[in-house]
């Protein structure tokens, strides 16, 4: 008993020393105890939001794994007509299984994207001014809609047209046999590229609000923008001229749409 009481007395003496050391460290760094607690609370909240986001993606991934066949059909049913009745092939025993996992994870992230963005909004919303909150809410909604529009445009229009054109090079000597892994890798990469491309008008409007670009500057430098668009399209598209045009043409329309939005709401 005496030994336990001695230990308790030692702990009671240590805690004030630790508190004093923390206070002294806060004074050295110029931070108050309240500021240190706020920082710790923000880190704790950030950790909680990350855990919730990971759980949401994980749960959706499990659900989409169960419906993976239907999801893969929804994004590839046009291939049956493009391949003239032929099917996608897999050339290794586990290829189809791992591709289904990949597609399920991609679909889970896309489905959870509004919730992930909501967590970002929740974390930064408190520190914003009323004017910043207004613009942030607008950007959050419009950027999400633009991204999903880019995904749909690529999956149901750009990719089928592009693959149909490329497969058109088949002849009596060449028979197209596209593997499952190659097709879905191409689909995921291309859809993400178009999702980002469709953010161009919002990016232009945002730069205009910051005073970096103006409607007059964008209009007068249109020829350089066209050149830059074709360079970017050449980098992010497959190495053929048709695919480059397939990426560049929507970018040209989006560039003009950005100028129109600036004319309406910008300066």
C-alpha positions in Angstrom: 0.0 0.0 0.0 2.8 2.4 0.9 4.5 1.6 -2.5 1.2 2.4 -4.4 0.7 5.7 -2.5 4.3 6.6 -3.4 3.6 6.0 -7.1 0.4 8.1 -6.9 2.4 11.0 -5.4 5.0 10.7 -8.1 2.3 10.8 -10.8 0.7 13.8 -9.2 4.1 15.6 -9.3 4.7 14.6 -12.9 1.5 15.8 -14.5 2.0 19.5 -13.4 5.5 19.3 -14.8 4.2 18.0 -18.2 1.5 20.7 -18.2 4.1 23.3 -17.4 6.4 22.0 -20.1 3.6 22.1 -22.7 2.7 25.7 -21.6 6.4 26.7 -21.8 6.6 25.2 -25.3 3.5 27.0 -26.4 5.0 30.3 -25.2 8.2 29.6 -27.0 6.3 29.1 -30.3 4.1 32.0 -29.7 0.9 30.0 -29.5 -1.7 30.0 -26.7 -3.1 26.9 -25.2 -6.4 27.6 -26.9 -4.7 27.8 -30.3 -3.0 24.5 -29.6 -6.3 22.9 -28.6 -7.9 24.2 -31.8 -5.2 22.7 -33.9 -5.6 19.3 -32.2 -9.4 19.5 -32.6 -9.0 20.2 -36.3 -6.6 17.3 -36.7 -9.1 15.0 -34.8 -11.9 16.2 -37.1 -9.8 15.7 -40.2 -9.0 12.1 -39.1 -12.7 11.4 -38.4 -13.7 12.7 -41.9 -11.0 10.6 -43.6 -12.1 7.5 -41.7 -15.7 8.1 -42.7 -14.8 8.7 -46.3 -12.8 5.4 -46.4 -15.7 3.5 -44.8 -18.1 5.0 -47.3 -15.9 4.0 -50.3 -15.4 0.6 -48.7 -19.1 -0.1 -48.3 -19.9 1.1 -51.8 -17.1 -1.1 -53.1 -18.6 -4.2 -51.5 -22.0 -3.4 -52.9 -20.6 -2.7 -56.4 -18.6 -5.9 -56.3 -21.9 -7.8 -56.0 -23.3 -6.0 -59.0 -20.0 -5.8 -60.9 -21.4 -7.6 -64.0 -24.2 -5.2 -64.4 -21.9 -2.2 -63.9 -19.5 -3.5 -66.5 -22.4 -4.1 -68.9 -23.7 -0.5 -68.5 -20.4 1.0 -69.5 -19.5 -1.5 -72.3 -22.8 -2.7 -73.9 -21.9 -0.6 -77.1 -18.8 -2.7 -77.6 -21.0 -5.6 -78.8 -22.0 -3.6 -81.9 -18.6 -2.1 -82.4 -17.0 -5.5 -82.4 -19.7 -6.9 -84.6 -21.0 -9.5 -82.2 -17.5 -10.4 -80.8 -16.9 -10.2 -77.1 -14.0 -8.8 -75.0 -11.5 -11.5 -74.1 -9.3 -12.1 -71.1 -5.9 -13.8 -71.7 -5.0 -14.8 -68.1 -7.0 -16.8 -65.6 -7.5 -13.9 -63.1 -7.8 -11.0 -65.5 -11.6 -10.8 -65.5 -11.8 -11.1 -61.7 -9.3 -8.3 -61.1 -10.8 -6.1 -63.7 -14.2 -6.5 -62.0 -12.6 -5.4 -58.7 -11.0 -2.4 -60.5 -14.2 -1.3 -62.1 -16.1 -1.8 -58.8 -13.6 0.4 -56.9 -13.7 3.1 -59.6 -17.5 3.1 -59.5 -17.4 3.3 -55.7 -15.1 6.3 -55.7 -17.3 8.1 -58.3 -20.5 7.2 -56.4 -19.0 8.4 -53.1 -17.6 11.6 -54.6 -20.4 13.9 -53.5 -19.9 12.6 -49.9 -16.2 13.0 -50.1 -16.6 16.6 -51.4 -19.2 17.2 -48.6 -16.5 16.2 -46.1 -14.1 18.6 -47.6 -16.8 21.3 -47.5 -17.5 20.5 -43.8 -13.8 20.8 -42.9 -13.1 24.1 -44.5 -16.5 25.7 -44.3 -16.1 27.1 -40.7 -13.0 29.1 -41.7 -14.7 30.9 -44.6 -16.3 34.3 -44.8 -20.0 34.5 -45.9 -18.9 35.6 -49.4 -16.4 32.8 -49.7 -19.0 30.3 -48.5 -21.4 31.4 -51.3 -18.8 30.9 -54.0 -17.5 27.7 -52.5 -21.0 26.1 -52.5 -21.6 27.2 -56.1 -18.2 25.8 -57.2 -18.7 22.5 -55.3 -22.0 21.8 -57.1 -21.1 23.0 -60.6 -17.7 21.3 -60.6 -19.3 18.0 -59.6 -22.0 18.3 -62.3 -19.3 19.2 -64.9 -17.2 16.2 -63.9 -20.0 13.8 -64.2 -21.0 15.3 -67.5 -17.5 14.7 -68.8 -17.6 11.1 -67.6 -20.9 10.4 -69.4 -19.8 12.1 -72.5 -16.6 10.0 -72.7 -18.3 6.7 -71.8 -21.3 6.9 -74.1 -20.0 9.0 -77.0 -16.2 9.7 -77.2 -15.0 6.2 -76.3 -17.3 4.2 -78.6 -16.7 6.6 -81.5 -12.9 6.4 -80.9 -12.7 2.7 -80.6 -15.0 2.2 -83.6 -12.7 4.3 -85.7 -9.5 2.5 -84.5 -11.1 -0.9 -85.0 -12.0 0.1 -88.5 -8.4 -0.6 -89.5 -9.0 -4.3 -89.1 -8.9 -6.3 -92.4 -8.7 -9.9 -93.6 -5.2 -9.9 -92.1 -6.0 -8.4 -88.8 -8.8 -9.4 -86.3 -9.5 -7.2 -83.3 -9.3 -9.1 -80.0 -9.5 -6.5 -77.3 -8.7 -7.7 -73.8 -10.9 -6.9 -70.8 -8.1 -5.3 -68.9 -7.0 -3.1 -71.9 -10.5 -1.9 -72.6 -11.4 -0.9 -69.0 -8.0 0.7 -68.4 -8.6 2.8 -71.5 -12.2 3.6 -70.3 -11.1 4.6 -66.8 -8.2 6.8 -68.1 -10.2 8.4 -70.8 -13.3 9.1 -68.7 -11.1 10.8 -66.0 -9.4 12.9 -68.7 -12.8 14.1 -70.0 -14.1 14.6 -66.5 -11.2 17.0 -65.8 -11.5 18.6 -69.3 -15.2 19.5 -68.6 -14.0 21.6 -65.7 -12.4 24.1 -68.1 -15.2 26.7 -68.2 -15.3 26.8 -64.4 -11.5 27.2 -64.2 -11.6 30.0 -66.7 -14.4 31.7 -64.7 -12.4 31.2 -61.5 -9.3 32.8 -63.0 -11.4 35.7 -64.2 -12.8 36.3 -60.7 -9.2 36.4 -59.4 -8.3 39.0 -62.0 -5.8 36.8 -63.8 -7.6 36.6 -67.2 -10.3 38.7 -68.8 -12.7 38.2 -71.6 -10.7 40.5 -73.9 -7.5 38.6 -73.2 -9.1 35.2 -73.8 -10.7 36.4 -77.0 -7.5 38.1 -78.4 -5.4 35.0 -77.6 -7.8 32.5 -79.0 -5.3 31.3 -81.7 -2.8 30.4 -79.0 -5.4 28.7 -76.9 -6.3 26.5 -79.9 -2.7 25.6 -80.3 -2.3 24.8 -76.6 -5.6 22.7 -76.7 -4.3 20.5 -79.5 -1.0 20.1 -77.7 -2.8 19.0 -74.5 -5.1 16.8 -76.5 -2.1 15.1 -78.2 -0.5 14.4 -74.8 -3.6 12.9 -73.1 -5.1 11.1 -76.1 -4.0 7.9 -77.8 -1.2 8.4 -80.4 -3.4 8.9 -83.4 -4.8 12.0 -85.1 -8.5 11.0 -84.8 -8.3 10.6 -81.0 -6.5 13.9 -80.7 -9.4 15.6 -82.5 -11.9 13.7 -80.4 -10.4 15.3 -77.3 -9.6 18.7 -78.8 -13.0 19.4 -80.3 -14.9 19.3 -76.9 -12.1 21.4 -75.4 -12.6 24.1 -78.1 -16.4 24.2 -77.4 -15.7 24.3 -73.6 -13.2 27.2 -74.2 -15.9 29.2 -76.0 -18.4 28.3 -73.3 -16.0 29.6 -70.7 -15.8 32.9 -72.6 -19.6 33.1 -72.7 -19.8 32.5 -68.9 -17.3 35.2 -68.3 -19.2 37.6 -70.5 -22.4 36.9 -68.5 -21.0 36.8 -65.0 -17.4 38.0 -65.1 -15.6 41.0 -66.4 
